[in-house]
């Protein structure tokens, strides 16, 4: 006959199973849901037409703006260039992109941060409209960065030079100036991805960051071992194909997301 203690333990196990199942279903629904919303609608000028450049899943794409500025779009990124760009010099960004601006002035707006240059500069921004956080890094020149929304606590812009960056979070109304190592940006620009006995989930997070892509992992990763490899200008698919045999997983790509299954 089951004891009161065993019944309590069974209820706890059942509750745990239910919670895990609900979380799994929520993750799957997030993975499968279609993305139909147009980017940065509230930041577009009414009556203005835009040319949209989109980054390919798991790859980078180069775009040349009118006037000579070069842009590198990361995966899942949208760059909106208005028809009057030659006059306004304003573009909209949803995602991650690197700007090497020999043509100026140039203003890049996201839903959290706005970067403005009046002299030649090189910088990278990462700000997805679906997320609350944003980052910006300056490699060369001087860039003014400010919040794109009205802040109740601090609306003052920051001036960034080489080696400076900002971390921002709209939910808590935060924008902080920090420093970083420019060599990190140079490595990103070389598009050289290296794994040295990297724990599997660390490698996944690195891939998400490198390719601006959401990756969902299902199953037991304990047998995957350390991830090794060096990849130069490789697509996400190529990287996954290289490491899946050693790690023992399969994967599929749906919309702008990747599902890994053990």
Beta strands, then each sheet from edge to edge (+ up, - down):
strand 1: 50-54
strand 2: 61-64
strand 3: 70-73
strand 4: 78-82
strand 5: 90-101
strand 6: 106-109
strand 7: 113-117
strand 8: 121-127
strand 9: 133-140
strand 10: 143-147
strand 11: 158-160
strand 12: 164-169
strand 13: 174-179
strand 14: 192-198
strand 15: 214-218
strand 16: 227-232
strand 17: 250-254
strand 18: 257-261
sheet 1: 1+ 4- 5+ 3- 2+
sheet 2: 1+ 4- 5+ 6+ 7- 10+ 11-
sheet 3: 1+ 4- 5+ 8- 9+ 12- 13+
sheet 4: 14+ 16-
sheet 5: 15+ 18+ 17-
end
